[in-house]
Each structure stands twice: as structure tokens, then as C-alpha cells.
Amino acid sequence: MLTSYAGVGVIFLVGIIFPLILLGVSAILHSNHKKPTPTKLLTYECGLETEGDTWIQFKLSYFMYALVFVAFDVETIFLYPWAIKFQSLGLFAIVEMFIFITILLLGYWYAWKEGALEWI
């Protein structure tokens, strides 16, 4: 019985050891580049020096809008396999998809009610 889990154990060990090896090699190769120099601290995004405080706060609604978009975008991906096999699934799958879309619309309604979709 233990031999059937040998493959899982090997994958588990590789999954732990391989990232540690990569982190070690990275630390060895980049050991000289940890010290900040005036050249490293220069502005590189747009080429202009910043004026005032560079740490500004963004509105939380921008992040909420993005999170709601990603959540609903991922949920709608589940509609594609269902649509491909629609004719062979039968009544049970139609009822399940109706429940899924209802839950999705309830989530959309809740996000709208909470103001997560308001840009301003």
C-alpha cells in the first residue's frame, strides 16, 4: 500500500526542495545587488522626478470593482463547458445551471447594493 503513495511522496519532496534550491541559487547570484546605490534609487517609470509625497492612497472602490469583475469573470467561465454539452445533459443540468445563474445574479445584486460597482 505504501508503494502506491511513493509517486505522491516524490512529487511532494520535489515541490518542497525545488523552490528552496531556486531561492538559494538566486541569493548566491544576487548577493552583490542588495545594496542601494543612487542609480538604483532613480525614477524609472516615467523619467520625471516625483513631486510631493509619492505614497498616495487609492480609492478602495477601484480595488472592489476589479475584484468583483474577476470573481464574475471566473464564474462565467463555468458556463462554457455547460453550453458545449447542453443538449446531452438533460433536465438536471438545466436546473443546476438555473441555480448557478441565480446565485451569480444574487451576488451581482449584492455587490451593486453595497456600492462595489460605483466608480466614483
C-alpha positions as CSV (number, residue, x, y, z in Angstrom):
1,M,0.0,0.0,0.0
2,L,2.9,2.4,0.7
3,T,4.3,1.9,-2.8
4,S,1.1,3.4,-4.3
5,Y,1.9,6.6,-2.4
6,A,5.5,6.7,-3.5
7,G,4.8,8.9,-6.5
8,V,2.9,11.4,-4.4
9,G,5.8,11.5,-1.9
10,V,8.3,12.1,-4.7
11,I,6.2,15.0,-6.1
12,F,5.8,16.4,-2.6
13,L,9.6,16.3,-2.0
14,V,10.3,17.9,-5.4
15,G,7.7,20.5,-4.7
16,I,9.5,21.5,-1.5
17,I,13.1,21.1,-2.5
18,F,13.0,22.7,-6.0
19,P,11.8,26.1,-4.8
20,L,14.4,26.0,-2.0
21,I,17.2,25.3,-4.5
22,L,15.9,28.2,-6.7
23,L,15.9,30.6,-3.8
24,G,19.4,29.6,-2.8
25,V,20.8,30.0,-6.3
26,S,19.1,33.4,-6.5
27,A,20.5,34.5,-3.2
28,I,24.0,33.5,-4.3
29,L,23.8,35.1,-7.7
30,H,22.3,38.3,-6.4
31,S,24.3,38.8,-3.2
32,N,26.1,41.8,-4.7
33,H,23.0,43.7,-5.8
34,K,21.4,44.2,-2.4
35,K,23.0,47.5,-1.6
36,P,21.0,50.5,-2.8
37,T,23.0,53.0,-4.8
38,P,22.0,56.4,-6.1
39,T,21.5,55.0,-9.6
40,K,19.1,52.3,-8.3
41,L,17.1,54.9,-6.4
42,L,16.5,57.0,-9.5
43,T,13.0,57.3,-11.0
44,Y,12.5,54.8,-13.8
45,E,8.7,54.8,-14.5
46,C,8.2,58.0,-16.5
47,G,11.6,59.7,-16.2
48,L,10.4,62.6,-14.1
49,E,11.2,63.2,-10.5
50,T,8.2,62.9,-8.2
51,E,6.8,66.0,-6.5
52,G,5.4,65.7,-3.0
53,D,4.6,62.5,-1.2
54,T,4.9,59.5,-3.5
55,W,2.8,57.3,-1.3
56,I,-0.8,58.2,-2.2
57,Q,-3.9,56.3,-1.3
58,F,-6.2,55.0,-4.0
59,K,-9.9,54.7,-3.5
60,L,-10.9,51.3,-2.2
61,S,-13.7,51.2,-4.7
62,Y,-11.3,50.7,-7.6
63,F,-10.0,47.5,-6.0
64,M,-13.5,46.3,-5.2
65,Y,-14.6,47.0,-8.8
66,A,-11.6,44.9,-10.0
67,L,-12.3,42.1,-7.5
68,V,-16.0,41.9,-8.5
69,F,-15.1,41.8,-12.1
70,V,-12.6,39.0,-11.6
71,A,-15.0,37.0,-9.5
72,F,-17.8,37.2,-12.0
73,D,-15.4,36.7,-14.9
74,V,-14.2,33.4,-13.4
75,E,-17.7,32.3,-12.6
76,T,-18.9,32.8,-16.2
77,I,-16.1,30.6,-17.4
78,F,-18.1,27.7,-15.9
79,L,-20.8,28.4,-18.4
80,Y,-18.8,27.4,-21.4
81,P,-18.4,23.6,-20.7
82,W,-22.1,23.5,-19.9
83,A,-23.0,25.3,-23.1
84,I,-20.9,22.8,-25.1
85,K,-22.6,19.7,-23.6
86,F,-26.1,21.4,-23.3
87,Q,-28.1,19.0,-25.5
88,S,-26.7,15.8,-23.8
89,L,-27.0,16.9,-20.2
90,G,-30.8,16.7,-19.7
91,L,-33.1,18.4,-17.3
92,F,-31.0,18.0,-14.2
93,A,-28.2,20.1,-15.7
94,I,-30.6,22.8,-16.8
95,V,-32.0,23.1,-13.2
96,E,-28.4,23.2,-11.8
97,M,-27.4,25.9,-14.2
98,F,-30.5,27.9,-13.3
99,I,-29.5,27.7,-9.6
100,F,-25.9,28.7,-10.6
101,I,-27.1,31.7,-12.5
102,T,-29.5,32.7,-9.7
103,I,-26.6,32.6,-7.2
104,L,-24.5,34.6,-9.6
105,L,-27.2,37.2,-10.0
106,L,-27.7,37.4,-6.3
107,G,-24.0,38.1,-5.9
108,Y,-24.2,40.8,-8.6
109,W,-27.2,42.4,-6.9
110,Y,-25.4,42.4,-3.5
111,A,-22.3,44.0,-5.0
112,W,-24.4,46.6,-6.7
113,K,-26.4,47.2,-3.4
114,E,-23.1,47.6,-1.4
115,G,-21.8,50.1,-4.0
116,A,-18.9,47.9,-5.2
117,L,-19.8,48.8,-8.8
118,E,-19.9,52.6,-8.4
119,W,-16.8,54.1,-10.0
120,I,-17.0,57.5,-8.3
